[in-house]
Amino acid sequence: MSLGTPETPLRVAIVGSGPSGFYAAEALFKSDYTVTVDMYEKLPVPFGLVRSGVAPDHPKIKNVTRIYDKIADNPGFQFLGNVTIGQDLSVESLRQHYHAVLFASGASSDRRLNIPGEDLDRSYTATEFVAWYNGHPEYKDRVFDLSRENAVIIGQGNVAVDVCRILSKSIDELKETDIADHALEALAESKIKNIYMIGRRGPAQAAFTPQEAKELGELELTEVVIDPADLELSAADEAELEMNPAKRKNVAMMRDLLAKSQAGEFANKPRKLHLMFFQSPVALEGENGSVEHVVLERNALSGEAGQQKARGTGETTTLDSGLFFRSVGYRGVPMAGVPFREDWGVFQNEGGRIETGMYTAGWIKRGPSGIIGTNKPCSYDTVKLLLEDLSLLHCEVPDTAPIKDQLASAGVRVVSYADWKKIDAAEVAAGEAKGKSRSKFTRIEDMLAVLS
Ligand code: NAP
């Protein structure tokens, strides 16, 4: 009997409910085949980094979930939230019950700098800070000591900019967003005056995007400070800008910020956000187990335009900072039963195919790059490979009843999409009462209590 027909639908399990998982479901539903999709998610709530990564002061970006709601409306779609693959259900079990398993589990860990002192107290990762202020249940109890005047953020990607913006903003600028209540309370007590966002290369190589840079000039309490000398570009930098309109715009944006600062437009703002370039941290120095100083080494760039690399010059300076964040990229985590590439932090795959019957999409396929929309073509490419394999796919137990029995007997409360909609409504209502767009539940028990 051929697979992908109304009599024998293609049964696919998707692991992860972030953008890449939903775009993979969409691609399957748009195919010429009859498909059922069961989407497994560790949390009782969907949307991955759209919920736990996108900054609370960027609500428009989160509107993309309306598209995911439409995908979830497909009669072949089921959401199975509150189920951890590798713990509540094995990968092997999924393989027995589905023709194909597609992993879209993202990158929940982060890259390290591998410098002395990195594990001192008050040395944090941007990934955990982002998950904390976004109310992710696994990070809600993290404590960030914001009682120091100087904070250093290493890295100049959009995540670093998000962290700097959240640390820079006034409570009035944040209080109506869906930021976690615990984060708003902690930020209200912040004593931070200087934020240093430090790049190992120059302004022409900064990884953030122009829109994110522009917002730095619109902060109520914070002046952006840039050393004019850093904006004097080399011939190789100029050649890079010729090739890359986004980077060209970034530099124009930074020149604009510098001009505004020099014209006194930011005068009297109590906080300073210093954009520093050509510096790498080489050590964190502490007292009583906590970071107090960051040792920075000056870099020089070498290499062809577009491929310039930072190399240490040996010249070091020490910056007093009792608060340190590394923001040098996310990293995928391994899952039992799936081959993992340690060097890249992704599942071993060829264009999205791990092996016949196992596929992957999104950050766990290609690494932590691109914006939400980048995941759409990535997931569509993977689904194309999956469908090319259709004649080779098989399934030992074409029925999910045994899986559901197994979860029920283990006491797992599986959360459906209709259940999520109830949690969603409760969060929005709780937010309204506080003058916020949403007040997120940060404890899994509280999410499940809405359903009981
Ligand atoms: P990213 O864009 O890759 O930036 C990583 C930064 O870390 C770069 O500045 C990189 O510098 C630096 N870095 C890496 N290793 C380093 C080291 N050993 N020492 C010093 N610096 C180091 O990563 P991200 O900020 O985590 O963002 C991930 C993705 O999410 C990006 O594609 C980003 O655009 C996207 N995102 C988008 C939004 C938005 O659209 N609003 C918001 C958040 C995130 P080099 O350039 O020198 O390597």
Residues whose N, C-alpha, C, O or C-beta is under 5 A from the ligand:
A	BS01	NAP	G155 Q156 G157 N158 V159 A160 R200 R201 Q205 A207 S327 V328 G329 Y330 P368 S369 G370 I371
